[in-house]
């Protein structure tokens, strides 16, 4: 594909730097994705920001072959949405019309010798300003002609459900809405938050100061303040400051030079460090 024919934005590539705690609701959502993938279905995972949706998708991707994470930006044109589906499966059609591109993608997916699962994060970005579900229905159209080979998993906040119900289309008759099962995530319970923070302490040889632990626990519990997603970024900034091998660790797991377990050996000989409340506040200001 010529450079000018490529979408103007890239597919998000992320890694799970921290061990995810598989609390019951997380396991149920993971099972919903696995079932949809096994039977070539569509499903959507709904939850507040920070409830663990992205971590769930990345966890599933890392443990399942031929599974591709995609995060379309807001306002993504329909044609570029199709190209975002083409890119991770190494399919680069020429400068086709949208109709021609969709047909080529369908043909390519059906010709692949393996099943394919697409994990589409921030799926609410595919609803237009007038709550149109046209882009979601475009994905449904692709699935409709590949449904013995392909599954689509959508993750979005509760806003998606509100947008769907406000749309001009009769949503109760929408084929996307009727054919796409739903699982609502409720967020991480307190015992799992405790386990999550303890895992970080044990794996990276750090300790959370009491005040820092209380603050981070409250933020994980509070979906309106970002939940687990934002807290993971805050902790990452703390570890980046405290631990000199952090950059090597990220490079190792990003480039697949080491498994995550092997990369954790970078921290084994380091003296234990403390994540103080002052450090957490600095990380919060860096995040802003």
DRENKE-353101 format. One record per residue: x, y, z of N, C-alpha, C in turn. Coordinates in pm, 1 decimal, m for minus. Layout:
BEGIN
R       n.X       n.Y       n.Z      ca.X      ca.Y      ca.Z       c.X       c.Y       c.Z
R         X         Y         Z         X         Y         Z         X         Y         Z
...
***
This chain:
BEGIN
R       n.X       n.Y       n.Z      ca.X      ca.Y      ca.Z       c.X       c.Y       c.Z
R      82.5    m118.2       0.0       0.0       0.0       0.0      87.2     125.0       0.0
R      52.1     221.5     m80.3     126.6     345.9     m82.5     105.3     421.3      48.5
R     205.3     503.0      84.2     199.6     575.1     211.4      73.6     659.2     221.6
R      36.2     726.7     115.3     m79.0     816.5     121.8    m210.7     741.1     135.4
R    m209.3     608.3     108.6    m331.2     530.3     119.1    m351.6     474.0     258.8
R    m251.3     486.4     344.8    m263.0     432.9     479.9    m349.6     524.8     564.6
R    m420.9     468.2     665.4    m493.5     555.7     758.0    m396.8     652.4     825.3
R    m444.9     767.9     864.7    m357.6     871.1     919.6    m327.4     851.1    1067.2
R    m372.0     739.1    1124.0    m343.0     709.4    1263.6    m312.0     561.4    1273.8
R    m243.9     523.3    1380.2    m198.9     384.7    1392.7    m287.6     307.6    1489.3
R    m277.6     176.4    1483.0    m347.5      90.0    1577.2    m276.7      98.0    1711.6
R    m352.9     113.4    1818.3    m292.5     121.5    1951.7    m226.7     m10.9    1987.0
R    m104.0      m6.1    2035.9     m33.0    m125.4    2081.0       0.3    m105.2    2227.7
R     m50.0    m193.1    2311.8     m27.6    m178.3    2454.2      18.9    m311.7    2512.3
R      77.9    m305.0    2631.2     121.1    m424.7    2702.0      66.0    m419.5    2843.2
R      36.9    m535.2    2897.7       0.7    m542.6    3038.9     129.2    m547.9    3119.6
R     168.5    m434.4    3177.6     291.6    m432.0    3256.4     272.1    m498.8    3391.3
R     146.3    m501.2    3438.8     117.3    m555.0    3570.1      31.5    m681.1    3559.8
R      49.2    m766.1    3656.6     m29.9    m889.1    3661.8    m174.4    m854.8    3696.2
R    m265.8    m895.4    3610.1    m406.2    m861.8    3631.7    m470.0    m963.1    3725.4
R    m545.6    m914.9    3820.9    m616.6   m1002.1    3914.5    m747.5   m1044.9    3850.1
R    m769.7   m1173.9    3844.1    m889.8   m1225.1    3777.8   m1002.6   m1242.8    3878.6
R   m1065.2   m1131.7    3912.4   m1178.6   m1136.8    4004.2   m1300.7   m1194.7    3930.3
R   m1405.8   m1236.8    4004.1   m1517.9   m1309.5    3940.4   m1579.8   m1238.7    3819.9
R   m1602.5   m1108.3    3829.8   m1663.2   m1035.8    3718.6   m1569.7   m1032.7    3597.2
R   m1439.6   m1019.6    3622.9   m1338.9   m1022.0    3517.4   m1340.3   m1158.3    3446.9
R   m1346.0   m1264.9    3526.4   m1349.2   m1400.8    3470.8   m1474.5   m1421.9    3386.8
R   m1586.6   m1368.4    3433.8   m1711.5   m1382.7    3359.1   m1703.4   m1311.8    3224.4
R   m1645.4   m1191.0    3224.1   m1629.7   m1115.8    3099.2   m1532.5   m1186.6    3005.7
R   m1423.1   m1241.4    3062.2   m1324.7   m1316.6    2982.9   m1392.7   m1437.6    2918.4
R   m1476.5   m1504.7    2996.9   m1549.0   m1620.1    2943.6   m1646.2   m1582.2    2833.5
R   m1707.8   m1464.1    2847.6   m1799.3   m1416.9    2743.2   m1723.8   m1394.8    2612.6
R   m1604.8   m1336.9    2621.1   m1523.2   m1316.5    2501.5   m1483.2   m1450.6    2441.2
R   m1438.8   m1544.1    2526.3   m1395.2   m1675.7    2477.5   m1508.4   m1748.9    2407.3
R   m1628.1   m1738.7    2462.9   m1744.0   m1804.9    2401.1   m1777.0   m1741.7    2266.9
R   m1775.4   m1608.1    2262.2   m1802.3   m1538.4    2135.9   m1699.2   m1575.9    2030.6
R   m1571.8   m1583.7    2070.6   m1466.0   m1619.0    1975.0   m1481.8   m1763.3    1926.9
R   m1515.3   m1851.6    2018.0   m1528.0   m1994.1    1981.9   m1639.6   m2016.1    1880.5
R   m1749.5   m1944.4    1898.5   m1866.1   m1965.8    1812.1   m1882.5   m1855.5    1707.8
R   m1777.6   m1775.0    1688.2   m1776.1   m1671.7    1584.3   m1892.9   m1574.4    1598.0
R   m1908.2   m1520.4    1717.1   m2016.5   m1427.2    1746.0   m1963.2   m1285.8    1766.5
R   m2055.3   m1191.9    1786.4   m2021.3   m1057.5    1829.8   m2066.8   m1041.2    1974.6
R   m1988.2    m968.3    2054.4   m2035.7    m931.8    2187.8   m1974.5    m798.8    2226.4
R   m2036.6    m730.8    2320.6   m1982.9    m604.5    2368.6   m1966.7    m611.1    2520.6
R   m1852.3    m558.4    2565.3   m1820.0    m551.1    2706.8   m1839.0    m405.8    2749.1
R   m1930.5    m382.9    2840.9   m1966.1    m248.2    2883.5   m1920.6    m227.2    3027.3
R   m1864.7    m110.1    3055.9   m1823.2     m79.8    3192.6   m1777.4      63.9    3204.4
R   m1776.3     114.7    3327.1   m1728.0     250.1    3351.2   m1580.8     261.0    3310.7
R   m1533.0     380.5    3275.5   m1389.8     398.0    3250.2   m1308.5     349.0    3369.2
R   m1207.1     268.4    3340.9   m1124.7     217.0    3449.2   m1175.9      90.1    3513.2
R   m1284.0      33.1    3460.0   m1337.2     m90.1    3519.4   m1257.4    m212.9    3477.1
R   m1161.4    m196.6    3386.0   m1075.6    m307.5    3346.4   m1099.6    m360.4    3206.7
R   m1174.6    m286.4    3124.7   m1209.0    m336.2    2991.1   m1085.8    m352.4    2902.3
R   m1002.0    m248.4    2898.0    m883.0    m255.1    2813.1    m787.7    m363.7    2861.8
R    m766.3    m371.4    2992.3    m680.7    m477.5    3047.9    m734.6    m613.8    3010.7
R    m865.9    m628.0    3013.9    m929.7    m754.7    2977.0    m900.3    m790.3    2831.6
R    m917.2    m693.8    2740.6    m893.2    m719.8    2598.5    m747.1    m756.4    2573.6
R    m655.5    m682.5    2637.4    m513.2    m709.0    2617.1    m473.0    m843.8    2675.9
R    m530.9    m876.8    2789.4    m506.5   m1006.7    2851.9    m552.2   m1118.1    2757.8
R    m671.4   m1101.7    2701.2    m723.5   m1204.0    2609.7    m636.0   m1214.3    2484.8
R    m594.7   m1099.1    2432.0    m510.3   m1100.2    2312.4    m379.7   m1175.4    2336.9
R    m317.4   m1149.8    2452.3    m187.2   m1209.3    2480.5    m194.4   m1358.9    2501.8
R    m314.2   m1409.6    2531.8    m329.4   m1552.4    2560.0    m398.0   m1629.5    2448.3
R    m426.1   m1563.3    2337.4    m498.0   m1630.0    2228.5    m439.9   m1588.5    2093.5
R    m407.2   m1686.4    2013.2    m349.6   m1660.2    1881.3    m455.3   m1602.4    1786.7
R    m407.5   m1530.9    1684.6    m494.0   m1475.8    1580.4    m603.1   m1386.0    1638.0
R    m563.9   m1310.0    1740.7    m654.4   m1218.3    1808.3    m590.8   m1079.6    1802.6
R    m667.5    m978.8    1759.3    m608.4    m849.6    1727.1    m681.3    m736.1    1798.5
R    m603.8    m656.4    1873.1    m657.4    m541.7    1946.3    m653.9    m417.3    1857.8
R    m766.2    m347.5    1850.8    m777.7    m226.4    1769.0    m849.1    m119.7    1851.5
R    m800.6       3.4    1843.5    m864.7     114.5    1915.0    m888.2     228.3    1817.0
R   m1002.5     231.4    1750.5   m1027.6     336.8    1651.7   m1045.7     472.5    1719.2
R    m992.3     579.3    1658.9   m1007.5     712.7    1717.0   m1147.5     767.3    1693.2
R   m1182.3     867.6    1768.8   m1312.6     932.9    1751.0   m1318.5     995.1    1612.3
R   m1430.0     979.7    1547.2   m1445.5    1036.0    1413.9   m1380.4     954.9    1303.8
R   m1341.3     832.4    1334.0   m1277.0     746.1    1234.5   m1370.3     725.1    1114.2
R   m1328.7     763.2     992.7   m1412.6     741.2     874.9   m1433.6     591.0     850.8
R   m1543.3     558.2     783.0   m1576.2     417.7     760.5   m1465.6     344.7     682.9
R   m1412.0     411.0     582.9   m1308.6     346.5     501.9   m1183.5     319.2     584.3
R   m1146.6     415.2     670.1   m1029.6     394.6     754.2   m1055.2     288.0     859.8
R   m1178.9     276.1     905.1   m1213.9     168.6     998.3   m1186.4      32.3     933.2
R   m1224.2      18.6     808.8   m1196.8    m107.3     737.5   m1046.0    m131.5     726.0
R    m970.0     m24.4     700.1    m824.7     m41.1     689.8    m763.2     m78.2     824.9
R    m822.8     m28.3     932.9    m774.4     m67.2    1065.1    m795.3    m216.6    1090.0
R    m897.0    m274.8    1029.3    m917.9    m418.8    1039.2    m819.7    m494.6     949.8
R    m782.4    m432.8     839.3    m690.2    m498.6     745.1    m546.9    m505.5     799.3
R    m502.2    m397.3     863.0    m360.8    m383.2     897.7    m305.2    m494.2     986.3
R    m370.2    m528.8    1099.2    m308.7    m629.5    1187.4    m304.1    m769.5    1127.5
R    m385.8    m796.3    1026.3    m380.8    m928.1     962.4    m293.5    m924.6     836.4
R    m212.2    m817.4     824.2    m117.0    m804.6     712.9    m185.0    m811.4     576.9
R    m295.6    m741.8     565.5    m367.0    m734.2     439.2    m368.9    m588.2     396.8
R    m309.2    m557.6     281.3    m293.2    m419.5     237.6    m351.5    m401.6      97.1
R    m484.2    m386.2      87.9    m546.0    m364.7     m43.5    m512.1    m227.1     m97.0
R    m531.9    m208.2    m223.4    m501.0     m79.9    m285.1    m604.9      24.7    m252.3
R    m605.6     130.2    m329.7    m695.0     244.2    m305.0    m834.4     213.9    m358.4
R    m907.0     128.8    m284.9   m1039.8      84.9    m326.6   m1147.6     179.5    m274.5
R   m1265.4     169.4    m332.8   m1381.8     234.9    m274.6   m1417.7     163.0    m144.7
R   m1502.3     223.7     m63.5   m1540.1     158.6      62.1   m1608.5      25.5      35.8
R   m1696.1      21.0     m63.7   m1765.2    m103.4     m98.5   m1665.1    m208.5    m146.0
R   m1571.2    m167.3    m232.4   m1471.6    m261.2    m281.7   m1380.6    m310.0    m171.3
R   m1344.6    m220.6     m79.3   m1257.1    m257.2      31.2   m1325.3    m356.7     123.7
R   m1453.7    m334.5     152.7   m1525.4    m427.4     240.1   m1534.9    m566.6     177.4
R   m1555.5    m572.6      46.4   m1564.5    m702.5     m20.8   m1429.2    m774.0     m22.3
R   m1321.2    m698.3     m44.6   m1187.6    m757.5     m43.2   m1152.7    m809.6      96.1
R   m1189.3    m732.9     200.4   m1163.5    m776.3     337.2   m1241.2    m903.4     368.8
R   m1367.3    m908.1     329.5   m1449.7   m1027.1     352.7   m1388.2   m1149.2     284.9
R   m1346.3   m1131.3     160.7   m1284.5   m1242.4      86.4   m1156.4   m1288.5     153.7
R   m1074.7   m1191.5     198.7    m947.7   m1225.7     262.9    m970.9   m1299.7     394.8
R   m1063.9   m1251.3     475.1   m1092.1   m1316.3     603.5   m1142.3   m1459.1     582.7
R   m1226.0   m1478.7     483.6   m1278.8   m1612.7     457.4   m1172.9   m1707.9     402.2
R   m1067.3   m1650.6     341.9    m962.0   m1734.8     283.7    m851.2   m1768.4     383.4
R    m848.9   m1698.8     497.9    m745.0   m1727.0     598.1    m762.6   m1868.5     653.7
R    m652.1   m1941.3     673.6    m662.2   m2080.2     719.5    m693.1   m2093.4     868.6
R    m711.7   m1980.0     936.8    m741.1   m1983.3    1079.9    m856.2   m1887.8    1110.8
R    m918.5   m1907.8    1226.8   m1021.6   m1814.7    1271.2    m956.0   m1682.9    1314.2
R   m1034.0   m1575.6    1314.5    m982.6   m1443.4    1348.2   m1076.0   m1377.2    1449.0
R   m1016.4   m1317.8    1551.7   m1094.6   m1242.4    1650.6   m1042.5   m1099.8    1657.1
R   m1132.8   m1002.5    1639.6   m1099.0    m861.6    1651.9   m1153.1    m810.0    1784.8
R   m1067.0    m742.7    1860.6   m1104.8    m680.3    1987.0   m1105.8    m529.4    1964.8
R   m1222.1    m469.5    1960.6   m1235.0    m327.4    1927.0   m1262.4    m247.8    2053.7
R   m1160.7    m176.0    2100.7   m1172.3     m95.6    2222.3   m1230.3      41.8    2188.6
R   m1283.6     110.7    2290.4   m1341.9     244.0    2272.2   m1443.8     243.5    2157.9
R   m1529.5     142.2    2157.6   m1624.5     126.7    2047.3   m1724.7     241.5    2039.9
R   m1739.8     317.2    2148.8   m1828.7     433.8    2144.6   m1777.8     539.2    2047.3
R   m1647.2     534.4    2013.7   m1592.1     627.2    1914.4   m1651.1     603.7    1775.5
R   m1715.1     488.9    1757.8   m1772.7     456.5    1627.1   m1915.9     506.1    1613.4
R   m1967.7     570.6    1716.6   m2099.2     634.1    1707.0   m2079.2     779.3    1667.3
R   m2149.1     823.1    1567.1   m2135.2     960.2    1520.7   m2194.2    1059.7    1618.8
R   m2177.7    1189.2    1588.1   m2228.8    1294.9    1675.8   m2380.8    1289.2    1688.1
R   m2446.1    1231.3    1587.2   m2591.3    1215.7    1593.5   m2630.9    1076.8    1641.9
R   m2535.1    1008.7    1709.9   m2557.5     874.5    1765.7   m2582.8     770.0    1657.6
R   m2535.4     795.3    1536.8   m2552.2     697.7    1429.3   m2470.8     571.9    1458.0
R   m2530.0     457.9    1427.6   m2457.8     331.1    1445.3   m2409.3     277.2    1310.3
R   m2397.6     364.9    1212.5   m2361.2     321.9    1077.6   m2227.3     247.3    1075.1
R   m2128.8     297.5    1152.4   m1997.1     231.5    1152.2   m2003.3      97.1    1222.2
R   m2078.8      90.0    1331.0   m2095.5     m38.6    1399.0   m2165.8    m137.9    1306.8
R   m2261.2     m87.5    1230.6   m2332.3    m176.7    1139.2   m2244.2    m216.7    1021.2
R   m2145.2    m133.9     986.3   m2049.0    m172.7     883.7   m1967.3    m293.6     930.6
R   m1926.6    m289.5    1057.8   m1855.0    m404.7    1114.0   m1946.9    m526.3    1115.4
R   m2072.1    m504.4    1153.5   m2169.9    m614.4    1152.4   m2184.5    m672.8    1012.8
R   m2180.9    m586.8     910.9   m2191.5    m633.4     772.3   m2073.7    m725.1     737.6
R   m1952.1    m684.6     775.6   m1834.8    m769.0     751.7   m1851.4    m901.9     823.6
R   m1895.4    m896.4     948.8   m1915.1   m1020.0    1025.3   m2022.0   m1108.6     962.5
R   m2126.4   m1047.0     908.8   m2237.7   m1122.8     852.5   m2192.1   m1216.6     741.5
R   m2086.3   m1176.1     668.1   m2038.2   m1257.4     556.5   m1910.9   m1335.2     590.7
R   m1871.9   m1331.5     717.9   m1751.6   m1405.3     760.0   m1778.3   m1483.9     888.1
R   m1904.1   m1501.6     925.8   m1934.8   m1549.0    1060.6   m1910.8   m1696.5    1086.4
R   m1854.8   m1765.3     991.2   m1803.0   m1899.9    1022.1   m1652.7   m1893.9    1048.7
R   m1594.5   m1772.9    1040.0   m1449.1   m1757.5    1055.3   m1408.6   m1648.0    1153.4
R   m1497.8   m1550.7    1177.9   m1457.4   m1426.9    1245.2   m1550.3   m1394.2    1362.3
R   m1492.0   m1339.6    1468.1   m1570.2   m1285.6    1579.6   m1526.1   m1142.0    1606.1
R   m1619.3   m1060.8    1655.0   m1590.9    m922.3    1689.7   m1630.9    m897.3    1834.5
R   m1536.9    m843.9    1912.2   m1561.8    m808.3    2051.4   m1548.9    m656.6    2064.0
R   m1648.7    m591.4    2118.6   m1648.9    m446.6    2136.1   m1641.0    m414.4    2285.4
R   m1559.4    m317.4    2322.0   m1554.0    m270.5    2460.7   m1582.0    m121.2    2461.5
R   m1665.0     m77.5    2555.1   m1704.1      63.9    2558.7   m1761.2      97.7    2695.6
R   m1759.1     226.7    2732.1   m1826.6     268.4    2855.2   m1977.6     264.6    2837.5
R   m2048.6     292.4    2946.1   m2195.5     291.8    2941.5   m2248.3     393.8    2841.7
R   m2165.4     491.6    2805.3   m2207.1     591.6    2706.5   m2254.8     527.1    2576.8
R   m2193.5     413.7    2540.8   m2232.2     348.6    2415.8   m2379.2     308.7    2420.1
R   m2423.1     250.3    2530.9   m2562.3     208.0    2541.6   m2655.6     328.5    2533.0
R   m2614.6     438.4    2597.1   m2696.4     559.8    2591.4   m2702.6     614.7    2449.2
R   m2587.2     613.4    2379.5   m2582.9     662.2    2242.0   m2669.2     576.2    2150.4
R   m2663.0     445.6    2170.2   m2742.3     355.6    2087.1   m2891.2     384.0    2103.1
R   m2933.0     409.5    2225.8   m3075.6     428.5    2251.6   m3124.7     566.3    2209.8
R   m3031.1     661.9    2190.0   m3070.1     796.8    2145.5   m3066.8     808.8    1993.3
R   m3012.8     709.0    1925.7   m2991.2     719.7    1782.6   m3118.9     733.0    1702.6
R   m3104.8     785.6    1582.4   m3220.1     804.8    1495.2   m3274.0     671.1    1444.4
R   m3183.6     569.9    1432.5   m3229.2     441.1    1385.9   m3318.2     376.1    1491.5
R   m3406.4     288.1    1448.7   m3486.9     210.7    1542.6   m3397.1     102.2    1599.8
R   m3338.0     128.1    1717.0   m3233.1      41.3    1768.9   m3283.3     m99.0    1798.4
R   m3409.7    m112.5    1834.9   m3461.3    m245.3    1866.8   m3462.9    m335.2    1743.6
R   m3460.5    m274.7    1625.7   m3457.9    m352.3    1501.9   m3319.2    m358.5    1439.8
R   m3221.8    m294.7    1503.2   m3086.4    m295.1    1448.8   m3026.5    m434.1    1456.3
R   m2970.3    m479.7    1344.5   m2908.6    m612.9    1343.5   m2784.7    m614.8    1432.4
R   m2712.2    m503.3    1439.8   m2597.9    m498.6    1531.0   m2643.4    m520.7    1674.4
R   m2746.8    m447.9    1715.6   m2792.9    m453.7    1853.9   m2847.3    m593.6    1887.4
R   m2922.4    m650.8    1797.3   m2985.7    m779.8    1824.3   m2885.5    m895.4    1822.8
R   m2782.6    m884.3    1740.5   m2689.9    m996.7    1724.0   m2566.4    m986.8    1812.7
R   m2553.9    m878.6    1885.9   m2434.0    m854.7    1967.3   m2471.2    m871.2    2115.0
R   m2426.8    m978.3    2176.7   m2456.2   m1001.4    2318.3   m2380.4    m899.9    2403.6
R   m2416.3    m889.6    2531.8   m2357.4    m785.6    2616.0   m2321.8    m840.5    2753.4
R   m2208.3    m793.7    2807.2   m2170.1    m822.5    2945.3   m2130.9    m689.8    3009.1
R   m2187.9    m660.0    3124.2   m2160.2    m534.2    3194.1   m2062.6    m561.5    3308.3
R   m1947.5    m493.3    3305.7   m1846.9    m508.7    3411.1   m1875.6    m411.0    3524.8
R   m1859.1    m458.0    3646.6   m1890.6    m374.9    3762.5   m1766.7    m318.3    3830.0
R   m1647.7    m358.4    3788.4   m1525.6    m304.9    3848.9   m1464.7    m400.8    3949.8
R   m1347.5    m365.1    3999.0   m1269.5    m453.2    4085.2   m1312.9    m440.4    4232.0
R   m1345.8    m550.9    4299.3   m1382.1    m544.2    4441.3   m1259.6    m519.8    4528.6
R   m1283.0    m482.7    4654.8   m1174.6    m441.6    4743.9   m1071.1    m551.2    4767.2
R   m1114.5    m676.9    4782.7   m1016.4    m783.8    4807.0    m925.5    m803.4    4686.3
R    m979.6    m781.1    4567.3    m898.0    m793.8    4446.5    m804.5    m674.5    4429.5
R    m849.2    m555.1    4471.4    m761.3    m438.3    4469.3    m641.3    m462.9    4560.1
R    m666.9    m518.4    4677.3    m558.8    m550.4    4770.2    m460.1    m647.6    4706.4
R    m512.4    m750.3    4639.1    m425.5    m849.0    4573.7    m345.2    m785.2    4460.3
R    m408.6    m696.3    4385.3    m341.6    m627.0    4274.6    m221.3    m547.2    4324.9
R    m240.7    m470.2    4432.1    m131.8    m389.2    4486.9     m23.1    m477.2    4549.1
R     m61.6    m586.6    4612.8      36.9    m678.5    4671.0     120.0    m746.0    4561.9
R      56.7    m777.6    4448.4     131.2    m836.5    4336.6     240.4    m741.0    4288.1
R     206.9    m611.8    4279.8     305.7    m512.6    4237.1     421.3    m507.1    4336.7
R     389.5    m508.3    4465.4     493.7    m506.2    4567.7     587.1    m626.3    4554.3
R     529.2    m743.3    4535.8     609.7    m865.8    4530.5     690.6    m877.3    4402.0
R     631.5    m837.1    4289.2     700.0    m853.3    4160.8     811.2    m751.3    4140.0
R     790.5    m629.0    4188.5     886.2    m522.1    4160.1     969.3    m482.7    4282.7
R     951.8    m555.0    4393.9    1028.9    m530.6    4516.2    1011.9    m387.0    4565.9
R     886.0    m346.2    4577.6     853.1    m214.6    4631.2     750.5    m232.8    4743.4
R     728.7    m126.2    4819.8     624.8    m125.2    4922.1     548.2       6.1    4914.1
R     415.7      m3.0    4925.8     332.1     116.8    4926.2     323.5     171.6    5067.8
R     356.2     296.8    5083.3     332.5     365.3    5209.5     182.2     358.0    5238.6
R     145.9     351.4    5367.0       5.3     331.0    5404.7     m86.7     433.5    5337.6
R     m48.6     560.4    5344.4    m133.3     664.6    5285.6    m146.4     646.9    5134.2
R     m37.5     606.3    5069.4     m41.1     583.8    4924.2    m132.4     467.0    4890.2
R    m125.8     361.0    4971.4    m210.7     243.2    4947.2    m358.8     280.6    4959.6
R    m392.2     358.1    5063.5    m531.8     398.7    5084.1    m580.1     484.9    4967.9
R    m496.5     578.5    4926.4    m533.3     669.0    4816.7    m556.2     591.5    4687.3
R    m463.3     501.7    4653.1    m474.7     426.6    4528.2    m593.9     331.0    4531.8
R    m620.3     272.8    4647.9    m736.8     184.3    4662.1    m865.9     261.1    4634.7
R    m875.8     381.3    4690.5    m995.3     462.6    4667.1   m1010.2     500.2    4520.5
R    m898.8     530.8    4453.9    m906.8     570.0    4312.6    m945.6     451.9    4224.3
R    m895.7     332.7    4256.9    m935.3     215.3    4178.7   m1084.8     190.0    4195.9
R   m1134.3     210.2    4316.6   m1276.0     185.3    4345.8   m1367.7     288.8    4282.6
R   m1313.8     404.7    4250.3   m1394.0     517.3    4202.3   m1386.4     526.6    4050.6
R   m1488.2     475.4    3982.5   m1486.2     474.4    3835.8   m1485.2     615.2    3778.3
R   m1540.9     712.8    3851.7   m1544.8     849.5    3801.4   m1407.0     914.8    3803.0
R   m1311.0     853.8    3873.0   m1174.9     909.0    3879.2   m1076.7     819.7    3802.7
R   m1127.8     734.6    3715.8   m1040.5     659.4    3627.2   m1021.7     513.6    3658.8
R   m1057.1     470.9    3783.0   m1049.1     330.1    3816.2    m910.9     270.6    3796.5
R    m906.3     141.8    3766.1    m780.4      68.3    3754.2    m694.8     121.3    3639.5
R    m758.5     171.6    3533.7    m682.1     220.0    3418.3    m590.1     335.5    3453.1
R    m644.5     437.2    3519.3    m564.6     554.1    3555.5    m463.4     518.5    3663.0
R    m503.5     437.6    3761.0    m411.7     401.4    3869.5    m292.3     324.0    3815.1
R    m314.0     236.1    3717.8    m202.1     162.7    3657.8    m101.5     260.3    3596.0
R    m151.1     366.7    3532.7     m61.5     466.3    3473.7      14.0     543.3    3581.7
R     m54.2     574.0    3692.1      10.9     644.9    3803.4     121.7     558.6    3863.8
R      91.2     430.8    3886.8     191.2     340.8    3945.1     308.1     322.7    3848.8
R     279.0     315.4    3720.8     386.2     302.5    3621.4     483.2     421.0    3630.8
R     429.3     541.3    3646.5     515.4     660.2    3658.1     599.3     654.1    3786.1
R     541.6     604.3    3894.7     616.8     587.6    4019.5     732.8     490.1    3999.8
R     705.9     377.6    3936.1     808.9     275.9    3915.4     916.1     324.4    3817.5
R     874.4     405.2    3721.6     969.9     461.3    3626.2    1072.8     548.0    3698.5
R    1026.4     619.8    3800.9    1114.8     706.9    3878.8    1202.4     626.2    3974.2
R    1143.0     523.8    4037.6    1212.9     449.0    4142.5    1309.8     343.0    4090.5
R    1275.3     280.4    3977.7    1346.5     160.3    3934.7    1423.9     185.0    3804.9
R    1556.5     190.1    3809.8    1637.1     213.9    3688.7    1611.2     114.2    3575.3
R    1585.1     m16.4    3603.5    1564.0    m109.1    3491.2    1425.1    m102.1    3428.5
R    1340.3      m7.9    3472.0    1202.5      m6.0    3422.2    1197.6       3.6    3269.5
R    1278.4      90.1    3211.1    1278.4     103.9    3064.7    1317.7     m25.0    2995.3
R    1417.8     m96.4    3050.5    1458.5    m225.1    2993.0    1346.0    m327.0    3003.2
R    1275.0    m323.5    3114.3    1162.1    m415.2    3135.5    1054.0    m392.6    3030.2
R    1017.2    m266.0    3008.3     913.6    m234.5    2909.8     958.8    m274.6    2769.0
R    1085.4    m243.7    2734.9    1137.1    m281.7    2603.2    1131.8    m433.8    2585.1
R    1168.1    m506.8    2690.0    1174.3    m652.6    2680.6    1037.4    m713.6    2653.4
R     933.9    m665.1    2724.0     801.6    m724.8    2703.8     733.0    m670.0    2579.1
R     771.4    m547.9    2538.2     712.0    m490.6    2417.2     767.4    m557.0    2291.6
R     898.7    m582.4    2292.1     964.1    m642.1    2175.3     961.4    m794.9    2177.7
R     901.1    m849.7    2286.0     891.8    m995.8    2302.0    1028.7   m1062.9    2308.8
R    1129.1    m987.7    2357.3    1261.1   m1047.7    2377.6    1258.9   m1144.0    2496.4
R    1173.1   m1114.6    2594.6    1158.7   m1196.8    2713.1    1009.9   m1215.5    2743.0
R     978.0   m1323.1    2811.4     843.9   m1331.7    2868.0     836.7   m1231.9    2983.1
R     718.2   m1201.0    3026.8     704.3   m1107.1    3137.3     774.0   m1162.1    3262.9
R     761.8   m1290.4    3287.0     825.2   m1351.9    3404.4     977.5   m1340.4    3397.4
R    1032.8   m1358.4    3279.6    1178.0   m1344.9    3263.6    1222.0   m1200.1    3283.9
R    1143.6   m1106.8    3231.5    1179.4    m964.7    3242.4    1175.0    m917.0    3386.7
R    1092.0    m978.6    3469.5    1083.8    m939.1    3610.1    1214.0    m965.5    3685.8
R    1300.4   m1049.6    3630.2    1429.8   m1077.0    3694.5    1518.0    m952.5    3698.0
R    1486.8    m851.3    3613.5    1562.6    m726.0    3615.5    1557.1    m659.5    3753.5
R    1448.6    m687.4    3829.2    1427.5    m618.3    3956.6    1467.8    m702.4    4077.7
R    1510.0    m825.8    4052.2    1529.2    m921.4    4162.3    1636.2    m877.7    4261.7
R    1744.5    m818.8    4213.9    1856.2    m784.0    4302.3    1848.9    m640.7    4355.5
R    1745.6    m567.2    4318.4    1735.7    m428.3    4363.5    1691.3    m421.4    4509.3
R    1742.0    m322.8    4584.8    1691.3    m302.6    4721.3    1546.3    m256.7    4716.2
R    1470.9    m292.5    4817.9    1329.1    m257.4    4821.5    1311.5    m105.5    4828.0
R    1220.1     m54.8    4746.7    1190.7      88.6    4742.7    1049.8     112.7    4796.4
R    1024.5     235.1    4841.2     893.4     270.6    4896.0     821.1     367.6    4804.0
R     697.2     335.0    4770.8     612.4     426.7    4694.4     537.8     512.4    4795.1
R     586.3     633.9    4813.4     530.1     724.9    4912.8     411.3     801.6    4856.5
R     337.0     863.7    4946.3     224.9     948.1    4903.6     276.2    1066.6    4823.1
R     391.7    1120.0    4862.1     448.8    1233.2    4787.2     481.0    1192.4    4644.3
R     535.5    1070.9    4626.6     568.1    1022.2    4493.1     440.7    1001.8    4411.0
R     337.9     948.4    4474.4     208.9     928.3    4405.0     152.6    1062.1    4359.8
R     159.9    1164.9    4444.1     110.1    1297.1    4406.0     189.6    1353.1    4287.3
R     321.7    1331.9    4289.1     402.7    1376.2    4174.7     361.4    1303.6    4047.6
R     336.3    1173.1    4059.4     294.5    1094.4    3943.1     158.8    1140.3    3892.1
R      68.9    1176.4    3984.4     m62.8    1226.7    3945.8     m51.0    1357.2    3868.2
R      38.4    1445.5    3912.4      56.8    1573.4    3842.9     121.6    1551.6    3706.8
R     211.4    1452.2    3695.8     270.4    1417.7    3566.7     163.2    1366.6    3472.4
R      68.7    1288.2    3526.4     m37.5    1231.8    3443.5    m126.7    1340.7    3386.3
R    m154.2    1443.1    3466.4    m238.3    1553.6    3418.3    m172.6    1624.6    3301.8
***
